[in-house]
């Protein structure tokens, strides 16, 4: 008798729901969000690969650490306290482009992630200061 039940279960048609059958309920109306009720989003990673250099702002790409198939996100990082002439951009780019950097002391300010940035053993913020101390 057990064989009959399993055979019957195998031959019964499987019922599926079509998109037309699904009724979507509207979401309850949400309260308007005020700026003062929000907090800055700080990406949950502290390292990434440099994909662009624009003055003292580098763009890094990184994947979320807790997802195996995370897309690569890009974040614009301003080097904390860094001042440099436009002519120094090529030197900085040559030093970091395509390399992995680590971010420390991160916070948001003016729409940028501000950080101490390390490329290997080089603290880029201090490196820029040492290179262009007369600014």
Buried (B, 14 or more C-beta within 10 A) or exposed (E): EEEEEEEEEEEEEEEEEEEEEEEEEEEEEEEEEEEEEEEEEEBEBBBBBBBEBEBBBBBBBBBBEEEEEEEEBBBEBBBBEBEBEEEBBEBBBEBBEEEBBBBEEBEEEEEBBBBBBBBEEEBBBBBBBEBBEEE
